[in-house]
Amino acid sequence: MEIAIEQEKSGETGHAEIEIYNGRILSPSDANSQITCHWDMSEKLLMRLCYSQPQKHKSDRTLLWFRLPEAAFGVAIEDLITHGCVYVPYAGVFVTKASDPINLPDYRTRIAGRKTVFERVHEMPDQTIAGAMNVFDDIQNYSPTFLALVCHNRKFHVRRSGIINYSTFDYLHTADMPTDFLIPQFAAHEDEDAARFFEAKSFDRSLAYPKRPSPQQSERDRNTVRRHLHGDWMPIQVLNVKEGGLIYSQCAFVAPWNECPKPFQSGWTNQKAVCVSEFTIENPQAEPTDAKLTLQDN
């Protein structure tokens, strides 16, 4: 497939970096690479590429990642094929099929008066706290939390009890794929050596949907167990449990621990993840109290 990429403002100068995900750039591509190229934004760029036919879940779509001096965004080849073009107004970039080019002024006239997806979603009734709570089931309060890096297969399953479930991966390289692309190989769940957990032998069983607690349990739980995100938005779960006059806290998050990825290399394909769990015990009472914290790795 051949596509055309152009800058909206004529005479605009600067250079952009383009990387392809789940595809190949046939021309023009950087030396020794079929996933990256540089674009002189003062000229229209004609690019030949190979792309994937996406499956229903859409996670394997071919994407073009643009890094401009003042902006960064992605363009899905599937959207380009479906609609004939993709226009990114805030970045001033217009992408079309080279075999059937669309004129940008004509396209702007065609979409004049239309609302963006962001605007349409904001007008929907469930985009408010009140609307969301109408369909919220309080059983979700008892579900575990998944912690992971962005688009990463290493998942850490943090329960309300503080137990952390996780599974190990065996990675291999294939001759048909770049050496920096890793494929997780899962062993059978029956083999206890194939997976490693805290107080759980099977990832499937550990993900069983929580049972609805009794009204008495719900009331006791509300008074003793609290969960929230650090700063109310960061992907760091804080769990507070009151027991015996003490407040036990667990702060859990996932972070990358390997070296930074090379330029133009998708970091999530080879990033290593580490789960950090920090425990604190606080005594808000005036008198000293005995406390006990036991860590068990099964």
C-alpha positions as CSV (number, residue, x, y, z in Angstrom):
1,M,0.0,0.0,0.0
2,E,1.2,3.5,-0.8
3,I,0.1,6.5,1.3
4,A,0.7,10.3,1.1
5,I,1.6,12.4,4.1
6,E,1.6,16.1,4.0
7,Q,1.7,19.2,6.2
8,E,-1.4,21.4,6.3
9,K,0.6,24.7,6.2
10,S,2.7,25.0,3.0
11,G,6.2,26.0,3.7
12,E,6.3,24.5,7.2
13,T,9.8,23.4,8.1
14,G,11.0,20.8,10.5
15,H,11.6,17.1,10.7
16,A,9.3,14.3,12.0
17,E,10.0,10.8,13.1
18,I,7.6,8.1,12.0
19,E,7.5,4.5,13.4
20,I,5.3,1.7,12.3
21,Y,3.7,-0.8,14.7
22,N,2.8,-4.3,13.4
23,G,3.8,-3.6,9.9
24,R,6.8,-2.7,7.6
25,I,7.9,0.4,5.9
26,L,9.1,-0.6,2.4
27,S,10.2,2.9,1.4
28,P,11.5,5.3,2.4
29,S,12.9,3.7,5.6
30,D,15.9,4.4,7.7
31,A,19.1,2.5,7.2
32,N,18.9,-1.1,8.6
33,S,15.3,-0.6,9.7
34,Q,11.9,-1.3,8.2
35,I,10.0,0.2,11.1
36,T,11.2,3.8,11.1
37,C,11.7,6.7,8.8
38,H,12.3,10.5,8.9
39,W,10.1,13.0,7.2
40,D,11.1,16.5,6.0
41,M,7.9,18.3,6.7
42,S,8.5,20.9,4.1
43,E,7.7,18.2,1.4
44,K,4.9,15.7,0.8
45,L,6.0,12.2,1.8
46,L,5.1,9.1,-0.3
47,M,5.4,5.9,1.8
48,R,5.0,2.3,0.7
49,L,4.2,-0.1,3.6
50,C,2.9,-3.5,4.5
51,Y,0.0,-3.7,7.0
52,S,-2.0,-6.3,8.9
53,Q,-5.6,-7.3,8.5
54,P,-6.8,-6.6,12.1
55,Q,-8.8,-9.1,14.1
56,K,-12.0,-8.3,15.9
57,H,-10.3,-7.2,19.1
58,K,-8.3,-4.6,17.1
59,S,-5.2,-5.0,19.2
60,D,-3.1,-6.0,16.2
61,R,-3.9,-3.0,14.0
62,T,-1.1,-1.5,12.0
63,L,-0.3,2.0,13.4
64,L,1.9,4.8,12.3
65,W,3.4,6.7,15.2
66,F,4.3,10.3,14.5
67,R,6.7,12.3,16.6
68,L,6.7,16.0,15.5
69,P,8.6,18.8,17.1
70,E,5.4,20.0,18.9
71,A,3.1,17.0,18.8
72,A,2.9,13.2,18.9
73,F,0.0,11.0,17.7
74,G,-0.9,7.8,15.9
75,V,-2.7,6.9,12.7
76,A,-4.4,3.6,12.2
77,I,-4.1,2.2,8.7
78,E,-7.5,0.5,9.1
79,D,-9.0,4.0,9.6
80,L,-7.2,5.3,6.5
81,I,-8.5,2.4,4.4
82,T,-12.1,2.8,5.7
83,H,-12.4,6.6,5.4
84,G,-9.9,7.3,2.7
85,C,-7.9,9.8,4.8
86,V,-7.0,10.8,8.3
87,Y,-6.8,14.4,9.3
88,V,-5.1,15.5,12.6
89,P,-6.1,19.2,12.9
90,Y,-4.0,20.1,16.0
91,A,-0.9,18.8,14.4
92,G,-1.7,20.0,10.9
93,V,-1.1,16.6,9.3
94,F,-3.1,15.0,6.5
95,V,-2.7,11.4,5.5
96,T,-4.4,9.9,2.4
97,K,-4.2,6.9,0.1
98,A,-1.8,7.7,-2.8
99,S,-3.9,5.8,-5.2
100,D,-7.0,7.8,-4.4
101,P,-5.9,11.1,-3.0
102,I,-8.4,13.5,-1.3
103,N,-7.9,17.3,-1.4
104,L,-7.6,18.7,2.1
105,P,-9.6,21.9,1.5
106,D,-12.5,19.7,0.1
107,Y,-12.2,17.4,3.1
108,R,-12.4,20.3,5.6
109,T,-15.5,21.6,3.8
110,R,-17.0,18.1,4.0
111,I,-16.6,17.8,7.7
112,A,-17.5,21.4,8.6
113,G,-20.1,21.4,11.4
114,R,-19.4,17.8,12.5
115,K,-18.6,17.1,16.1
116,T,-15.5,15.3,17.2
117,V,-15.6,11.9,19.0
118,F,-14.6,13.7,22.2
119,E,-17.5,16.2,21.9
120,R,-20.0,13.4,21.1
121,V,-18.8,11.3,24.1
122,H,-19.1,14.2,26.4
123,E,-22.7,14.7,25.5
124,M,-23.7,11.1,26.4
125,P,-25.6,10.7,29.7
126,D,-23.2,8.2,31.3
127,Q,-20.3,10.6,31.1
128,T,-21.1,12.0,34.6
129,I,-20.6,10.5,38.1
130,A,-24.3,10.4,38.6
131,G,-24.9,8.6,35.3
132,A,-22.1,6.1,36.0
133,M,-23.4,5.3,39.5
134,N,-26.8,4.4,38.0
135,V,-25.2,1.3,36.5
136,F,-22.6,0.6,39.1
137,D,-22.9,-2.6,41.1
138,D,-21.4,-2.4,44.6
139,I,-19.9,-5.9,44.1
140,Q,-17.2,-4.1,42.1
141,N,-15.9,-2.7,45.4
142,Y,-14.7,-6.2,46.3
143,S,-13.0,-7.0,43.0
144,P,-9.2,-7.2,42.8
145,T,-7.0,-4.7,41.0
146,F,-4.8,-5.4,38.0
147,L,-1.5,-3.5,38.0
148,A,0.8,-3.5,35.0
149,L,2.9,-1.3,32.6
150,V,1.2,0.1,29.6
151,C,0.4,-2.6,27.0
152,H,2.5,-5.1,29.0
153,N,1.8,-8.8,29.5
154,R,3.2,-8.9,33.0
155,K,0.1,-8.6,35.2
156,F,0.0,-8.3,39.0
157,H,-3.3,-9.1,40.6
158,V,-3.7,-7.2,43.9
159,R,-6.5,-8.4,46.2
160,R,-8.3,-6.5,48.9
161,S,-6.6,-8.7,51.5
162,G,-3.2,-7.5,50.3
163,I,-2.3,-10.8,48.5
164,I,-0.5,-10.3,45.2
165,N,-0.9,-12.9,42.5
166,Y,1.4,-13.1,39.6
167,S,2.6,-15.5,36.9
168,T,6.0,-16.0,35.5
169,F,6.8,-16.0,31.7
170,D,9.3,-18.0,29.7
171,Y,10.4,-15.9,26.7
172,L,11.9,-17.1,23.4
173,H,13.1,-15.6,20.2
174,T,12.1,-16.8,16.8
175,A,14.1,-16.7,13.6
176,D,11.2,-14.9,11.9
177,M,10.9,-12.0,14.3
178,P,13.3,-9.3,15.5
179,T,15.3,-10.2,18.5
180,D,13.8,-7.5,20.6
181,F,10.3,-8.9,20.2
182,L,9.4,-11.4,22.9
183,I,6.7,-14.1,22.9
184,P,5.4,-15.3,26.2
185,Q,5.2,-19.1,26.4
186,F,2.6,-20.3,28.9
187,A,2.9,-23.7,30.5
188,A,0.0,-25.8,31.7
189,H,-1.8,-24.6,34.9
190,E,-1.5,-28.0,36.4
191,D,2.3,-27.7,36.6
192,E,3.0,-25.9,39.8
193,D,6.5,-25.1,38.6
194,A,5.1,-23.3,35.6
195,A,3.5,-20.5,37.6
196,R,4.4,-18.7,40.8
197,F,1.8,-17.1,43.1
198,F,1.2,-15.8,46.5
199,E,-1.3,-18.2,48.1
200,A,-2.7,-19.2,44.7
201,K,-1.8,-22.1,42.4
202,S,-3.9,-21.2,39.4
203,F,-4.3,-17.7,37.8
204,D,-7.7,-18.7,36.5
205,R,-9.0,-19.7,40.0
206,S,-7.5,-16.6,41.6
207,L,-9.5,-14.5,39.1
208,A,-12.9,-16.0,40.3
209,Y,-15.5,-13.3,40.5
210,P,-16.0,-12.2,44.1
211,K,-19.0,-13.4,46.0
212,R,-21.5,-10.8,47.1
213,P,-20.9,-10.3,50.9
214,S,-23.7,-10.3,53.4
215,P,-25.0,-7.0,54.7
216,Q,-23.1,-7.5,58.0
217,Q,-19.9,-8.2,56.1
218,S,-20.4,-5.1,53.9
219,E,-20.9,-2.9,57.0
220,R,-17.8,-4.3,58.7
221,D,-15.8,-4.0,55.5
222,R,-16.7,-0.3,55.1
223,N,-15.5,0.4,58.6
224,T,-12.2,-1.5,58.3
225,V,-10.9,-1.6,54.7
226,R,-10.3,1.3,52.4
227,R,-8.8,1.4,48.9
228,H,-7.9,4.4,46.8
229,L,-5.4,5.6,44.2
230,H,-2.5,7.6,45.3
231,G,-3.2,11.2,44.4
232,D,-6.7,10.1,43.4
233,W,-5.5,9.2,39.9
234,M,-2.0,7.6,39.8
235,P,-1.9,3.9,39.1
236,I,-0.7,3.3,42.6
237,Q,-3.1,1.4,44.8
238,V,-3.2,2.2,48.5
239,L,-5.0,-0.2,50.8
240,N,-5.7,0.7,54.4
241,V,-7.0,-1.8,57.0
242,K,-7.9,-0.9,60.6
243,E,-7.4,-3.7,63.1
244,G,-6.7,-3.6,66.9
245,G,-6.6,0.1,66.9
246,L,-3.8,0.1,64.3
247,I,-3.8,1.2,60.7
248,Y,-2.1,-1.2,58.3
249,S,-1.3,0.2,54.9
250,Q,-0.1,-1.3,51.6
251,C,1.1,0.8,48.7
252,A,1.5,-1.2,45.5
253,F,2.6,-0.2,42.0
254,V,4.4,-1.5,38.9
255,A,7.4,0.1,37.3
256,P,10.0,-0.7,34.6
257,W,13.4,-1.7,35.9
258,N,15.4,-2.4,32.8
259,E,17.4,0.1,30.8
260,C,15.7,2.7,28.6
261,P,14.7,1.3,25.2
262,K,16.7,2.3,22.2
263,P,15.5,5.1,19.9
264,F,12.5,4.1,17.8
265,Q,12.1,0.9,19.7
266,S,8.7,0.1,21.2
267,G,9.6,-0.1,24.9
268,W,6.7,-2.3,25.9
269,T,7.9,-5.2,23.7
270,N,10.9,-5.9,25.9
271,Q,10.4,-3.9,29.0
272,K,10.9,-5.7,32.3
273,A,8.4,-5.0,35.1
274,V,8.8,-5.1,38.9
275,C,5.9,-4.8,41.4
276,V,6.7,-2.8,44.5
277,S,4.6,-3.3,47.6
278,E,5.4,-1.0,50.6
279,F,3.9,-1.7,54.0
280,T,3.4,0.7,56.9
281,I,1.9,0.4,60.3
282,E,0.5,3.4,62.1
283,N,-0.6,3.7,65.7
284,P,-2.9,6.7,66.1
285,Q,-3.5,5.9,69.8
286,A,-1.8,7.5,72.7
287,E,-0.7,4.2,74.2
288,P,1.8,1.7,72.6
289,T,0.3,-1.3,70.9
290,D,1.8,-4.5,69.7
291,A,1.8,-4.9,65.9
292,K,2.7,-7.8,63.6
293,L,3.4,-8.1,59.9
294,T,4.1,-11.4,58.3
295,L,5.2,-11.8,54.7
296,Q,4.6,-15.2,53.1
297,D,5.8,-16.3,49.6
298,N,4.1,-19.5,48.4
